[in-house]
Amino acid sequence: MRSTIFAFALGLLASTAAQADVTVYSAGPGSLINDLAKGFTAKTGIKANVFQATTGKVMARLEAESSNPVADVVISASWGTATSFAAKGLLLPYTSANAETVPDFLKTDTSVAQGVAGICIAYNTKSGLPVPKDWADLAKPEYKDMVTLPDAAASGGTYSLVEAFAANDMNGVLQSIKDNGAIVAGANAAALNPVLQGSKAAVFAAVDYITLGAKAKGESVDIVFPESGTVVAPRPMMILKSSKNQDDAKAFIDYVLSEEGQKAVAKVYLMPSRTDIKVDRPLIGDLKLLSGEDAPARDAVLDGFKAIFN
């Protein structure tokens, strides 16, 4: 009788383990995290519960649940999230075997990039204007009153570019496009929409994967990575130390960094974080990158941006 009960208990434990799941809070494209969750479950049998929203809403939910954490894995659109969480001791150290070909600047002992967005110039291919090659081209007379840009306070990518400009004594470029009639249009979509509609010709500090996605849908738009340099915006994945499903969370990170997972990342026009995944688009190694080292503090960067565009 005891052996029967013991066997039943083992079976119940095994069944419970098989039904374990992982909860992922993700900023960014909803189609991407849904595809990753579906692929992960098909590969491992582990259910992935997803909350997808903006980085701000993800952070707000994590704060609201701080006394009773729910999330196991967090994916942010800002590398600063990983830096901040690590400094607060909130993250579980983990290095996936699938991260071997991820460049060192895209991983730490507590975070690794899911993929990478590049900051670029987006331009309307039917505008009739010369294709811009560099940021300063948008200050030329032919682009008078034809340029938009996202607000650095609303777009992490724009902030990163403005920060790099400050660090590399390039604020004169910002002033020149402002003097040429460039307008701050809000967040990324608000800056891109007038270019898609043809009322403006180019976006300064556009997000590459958003623009390439629009191009794939037939919009008259394309991208240029400026010759003088740009920045990239890695999207960190982190396992919270509070996770009650740490093994499943590690398995999720492994899946996203697998060849299958990285191809799902590339499908939405993000750059894969693994350098051995080849896709038909510019990758990190093709870009000249500007360093943000020695930039002023965030408040000073935003104050400088406001001083130019207000």
C-alpha positions as CSV (number, residue, x, y, z in Angstrom):
1,M,0.0,0.0,0.0
2,R,2.8,2.4,1.0
3,S,4.6,1.7,-2.3
4,T,1.4,2.5,-4.2
5,I,0.9,5.8,-2.4
6,F,4.6,6.7,-2.9
7,A,4.3,5.9,-6.6
8,F,1.2,8.0,-6.9
9,A,3.0,10.9,-5.1
10,L,5.9,10.7,-7.5
11,G,3.6,10.7,-10.4
12,L,1.8,13.7,-9.1
13,L,5.1,15.6,-8.6
14,A,6.1,14.7,-12.1
15,S,2.8,15.9,-13.5
16,T,3.1,19.2,-11.6
17,A,6.7,19.6,-12.9
18,A,5.6,18.9,-16.4
19,Q,2.9,21.6,-16.1
20,A,5.4,24.2,-14.7
21,D,5.5,27.4,-16.8
22,V,7.5,30.6,-17.1
23,T,6.2,34.2,-17.1
24,V,7.8,36.7,-19.4
25,Y,7.3,40.4,-19.3
26,S,8.4,41.9,-22.6
27,A,8.6,45.3,-24.2
28,G,8.7,45.5,-28.0
29,P,7.0,43.8,-30.9
30,G,4.1,41.7,-29.8
31,S,4.4,39.4,-32.7
32,L,8.0,38.6,-31.7
33,I,7.3,37.6,-28.1
34,N,4.2,35.6,-29.1
35,D,6.2,33.7,-31.8
36,L,9.0,33.1,-29.3
37,A,6.6,31.9,-26.6
38,K,4.9,29.5,-29.1
39,G,8.2,28.2,-30.4
40,F,9.5,27.7,-26.8
41,T,6.5,25.7,-25.8
42,A,6.6,23.6,-28.9
43,K,10.3,22.9,-28.2
44,T,10.2,22.3,-24.5
45,G,6.6,21.6,-23.5
46,I,6.8,24.5,-21.0
47,K,4.1,27.0,-21.2
48,A,5.2,30.7,-21.5
49,N,2.8,33.3,-20.1
50,V,3.4,36.6,-21.7
51,F,2.7,40.2,-20.7
52,Q,3.7,42.5,-23.6
53,A,3.7,46.3,-23.3
54,T,6.0,49.4,-23.5
55,T,9.0,49.4,-21.3
56,G,7.4,52.0,-19.1
57,K,4.3,49.8,-18.6
58,V,6.4,46.7,-17.9
59,M,8.4,48.6,-15.3
60,A,5.2,49.9,-13.7
61,R,3.8,46.4,-13.4
62,L,7.0,45.1,-11.9
63,E,6.9,47.9,-9.3
64,A,3.3,47.2,-8.5
65,E,4.1,43.5,-8.0
66,S,7.3,44.1,-6.1
67,S,5.9,42.6,-2.8
68,N,4.7,39.4,-4.6
69,P,6.8,39.1,-7.9
70,V,5.2,37.3,-10.8
71,A,7.6,37.6,-13.7
72,D,10.5,35.2,-14.2
73,V,12.0,36.8,-17.3
74,V,12.0,40.5,-18.3
75,I,12.9,41.8,-21.8
76,S,13.3,45.5,-22.0
77,A,13.8,47.9,-24.9
78,S,16.5,49.7,-22.9
79,W,19.9,48.4,-21.8
80,G,19.7,50.8,-18.9
81,T,17.0,48.5,-17.4
82,A,19.6,45.7,-17.1
83,T,22.2,48.0,-15.7
84,S,19.8,49.4,-13.1
85,F,18.4,46.0,-12.1
86,A,21.8,44.5,-11.7
87,A,23.0,47.4,-9.5
88,K,19.9,46.8,-7.2
89,G,20.8,43.1,-7.0
90,L,17.5,42.0,-8.6
91,L,19.0,39.7,-11.3
92,L,20.0,36.0,-11.3
93,P,23.4,35.4,-12.8
94,Y,23.2,33.2,-15.9
95,T,25.2,32.6,-19.0
96,S,23.6,30.6,-21.7
97,A,25.7,28.2,-23.7
98,N,23.9,29.7,-26.8
99,A,25.5,33.1,-26.0
100,E,28.9,32.1,-27.2
101,T,28.8,34.2,-30.4
102,V,27.0,37.2,-28.8
103,P,29.6,40.0,-28.6
104,D,30.8,40.9,-25.2
105,F,29.2,44.3,-25.2
106,L,25.8,42.7,-25.6
107,K,26.0,40.5,-22.5
108,T,26.9,40.5,-18.8
109,D,26.7,37.8,-16.2
110,T,23.1,38.8,-15.5
111,S,21.7,39.9,-18.9
112,V,22.0,39.2,-22.6
113,A,20.6,40.9,-25.7
114,Q,17.6,39.3,-27.3
115,G,18.3,41.3,-30.4
116,V,19.5,44.8,-31.4
117,A,17.8,47.8,-33.0
118,G,19.8,50.3,-35.0
119,I,19.2,54.1,-35.1
120,C,19.2,55.4,-38.6
121,I,17.8,57.9,-41.1
122,A,14.4,56.9,-42.6
123,Y,13.5,58.6,-45.8
124,N,10.6,58.6,-48.2
125,T,11.8,57.0,-51.5
126,K,9.3,59.0,-53.5
127,S,10.1,62.4,-52.1
128,G,12.3,63.4,-55.0
129,L,15.0,64.6,-52.7
130,P,18.6,63.3,-52.7
131,V,19.1,60.2,-50.6
132,P,20.8,61.4,-47.4
133,K,24.2,59.8,-46.5
134,D,24.8,61.4,-43.2
135,W,23.0,63.2,-40.4
136,A,24.3,66.6,-41.6
137,D,22.6,66.1,-45.0
138,L,19.3,66.7,-43.3
139,A,20.4,70.3,-42.6
140,K,20.8,71.0,-46.3
141,P,18.4,73.4,-48.0
142,E,16.6,70.7,-49.9
143,Y,15.5,69.2,-46.6
144,K,14.2,72.6,-45.3
145,D,11.0,71.9,-43.2
146,M,11.0,68.2,-44.3
147,V,12.5,66.4,-41.3
148,T,11.0,65.0,-38.1
149,L,12.6,63.3,-35.2
150,P,11.4,61.5,-32.1
151,D,11.6,63.2,-28.7
152,A,14.7,62.0,-26.8
153,A,12.5,61.9,-23.6
154,A,10.1,59.5,-25.3
155,S,12.3,57.3,-27.5
156,G,15.2,55.3,-26.0
157,G,16.9,55.1,-29.3
158,T,16.8,58.9,-29.9
159,Y,18.1,59.4,-26.4
160,S,21.0,57.1,-27.0
161,L,21.9,58.9,-30.2
162,V,21.6,62.4,-28.6
163,E,23.8,61.1,-25.7
164,A,26.4,59.9,-28.1
165,F,26.3,63.3,-29.9
166,A,26.9,65.0,-26.6
167,A,29.8,62.7,-25.9
168,N,31.4,63.3,-29.3
169,D,30.9,67.0,-29.6
170,M,28.3,66.7,-32.3
171,N,25.5,68.8,-30.8
172,G,26.1,71.2,-33.7
173,V,24.3,68.7,-36.0
174,L,21.2,68.9,-33.8
175,Q,21.3,72.6,-33.9
176,S,21.7,72.7,-37.7
177,I,18.7,70.4,-38.4
178,K,16.6,72.5,-35.9
179,D,17.6,75.6,-37.8
180,N,16.6,73.9,-41.0
181,G,13.0,73.4,-39.7
182,A,13.2,69.9,-38.2
183,I,10.3,69.2,-35.7
184,V,10.1,66.9,-32.7
185,A,7.0,64.8,-33.4
186,G,6.7,62.7,-30.2
187,A,7.6,59.0,-30.0
188,N,9.0,56.8,-32.8
189,A,5.7,56.1,-34.7
190,A,4.6,59.8,-34.5
191,A,7.9,60.8,-36.2
192,L,7.7,58.1,-38.9
193,N,4.0,58.5,-39.9
194,P,4.4,61.9,-41.7
195,V,7.2,60.4,-43.8
196,L,5.1,57.4,-44.7
197,Q,2.3,59.8,-45.6
198,G,4.6,61.9,-47.7
199,S,4.1,65.2,-45.9
200,K,7.7,65.0,-44.6
201,A,10.7,63.5,-46.3
202,A,13.0,62.0,-43.6
203,V,13.2,61.0,-39.9
204,F,16.3,61.8,-38.0
205,A,17.0,59.0,-35.4
206,A,14.5,56.5,-36.8
207,V,14.4,52.9,-35.5
208,D,15.5,50.5,-38.2
209,Y,13.3,47.5,-37.5
210,I,10.1,49.7,-37.4
211,T,11.1,51.3,-40.7
212,L,12.1,48.1,-42.4
213,G,8.8,46.5,-41.2
214,A,6.9,49.4,-42.9
215,K,9.0,48.9,-46.1
216,A,8.1,45.2,-46.1
217,K,4.5,46.1,-46.1
218,G,4.9,48.2,-49.2
219,E,5.4,51.6,-47.8
220,S,7.7,54.0,-49.8
221,V,10.4,54.2,-47.2
222,D,14.0,53.0,-46.7
223,I,16.8,53.4,-44.3
224,V,20.4,54.8,-44.3
225,F,23.0,54.2,-41.5
226,P,25.0,57.5,-41.5
227,E,28.6,57.5,-42.5
228,S,29.8,59.5,-39.4
229,G,28.4,56.8,-37.1
230,T,25.3,55.8,-35.2
231,V,24.2,53.9,-32.1
232,V,22.5,50.6,-31.5
233,A,19.9,49.8,-28.8
234,P,20.3,46.3,-27.4
235,R,17.2,44.7,-25.9
236,P,18.3,43.0,-22.7
237,M,16.8,39.7,-21.4
238,M,17.1,39.2,-17.6
239,I,16.0,36.5,-15.1
240,L,14.7,38.0,-11.9
241,K,16.4,36.6,-8.7
242,S,12.8,36.4,-7.3
243,S,11.8,33.8,-10.0
244,K,10.3,30.6,-8.6
245,N,10.9,28.9,-12.0
246,Q,14.6,29.6,-12.5
247,D,15.3,26.5,-14.5
248,D,12.4,27.2,-16.9
249,A,13.5,30.8,-17.1
250,K,17.0,29.7,-18.1
251,A,15.5,27.4,-20.7
252,F,13.6,30.3,-22.2
253,I,16.8,32.4,-22.5
254,D,18.5,29.4,-24.1
255,Y,15.6,29.1,-26.6
256,V,15.7,32.8,-27.6
257,L,19.4,32.5,-28.2
258,S,19.0,29.3,-30.2
259,E,19.2,29.5,-34.0
260,E,15.5,29.1,-34.2
261,G,14.9,31.9,-31.7
262,Q,17.3,34.2,-33.3
263,K,15.7,33.7,-36.7
264,A,12.4,34.7,-35.1
265,V,14.2,37.9,-33.9
266,A,15.4,38.6,-37.4
267,K,11.9,38.0,-38.8
268,V,10.7,41.3,-37.3
269,Y,13.8,43.1,-38.7
270,L,15.8,43.4,-35.5
271,M,19.5,42.4,-35.7
272,P,20.1,39.0,-34.1
273,S,22.4,39.3,-31.1
274,R,24.4,36.2,-32.3
275,T,26.9,37.1,-34.9
276,D,26.7,33.7,-36.6
277,I,23.0,34.2,-37.7
278,K,23.1,35.6,-41.2
279,V,20.2,37.7,-42.5
280,D,19.7,40.0,-45.4
281,R,20.0,43.4,-43.6
282,P,22.9,45.5,-42.2
283,L,24.3,44.0,-39.0
284,I,26.3,45.4,-36.1
285,G,29.6,44.6,-37.8
286,D,28.5,46.7,-40.8
287,L,28.0,49.9,-38.8
288,K,30.3,52.6,-37.5
289,L,29.3,53.0,-33.9
290,L,29.5,56.2,-31.8
291,S,30.6,55.8,-28.2
292,G,28.4,57.2,-25.5
293,E,31.2,57.1,-22.9
294,D,31.9,60.4,-21.1
295,A,28.5,61.7,-21.9
296,P,26.8,64.0,-19.4
297,A,24.2,62.6,-17.0
298,R,20.7,61.8,-18.5
299,D,19.1,64.9,-17.1
300,A,21.8,67.1,-18.7
301,V,21.5,65.3,-22.0
302,L,17.7,65.9,-22.1
303,D,18.1,69.5,-20.9
304,G,20.5,70.0,-23.8
305,F,18.1,68.5,-26.3
306,K,15.2,70.7,-25.0
307,A,17.4,73.8,-25.2
308,I,17.9,73.2,-28.9
309,F,14.4,72.1,-29.9
310,N,12.2,74.3,-27.6
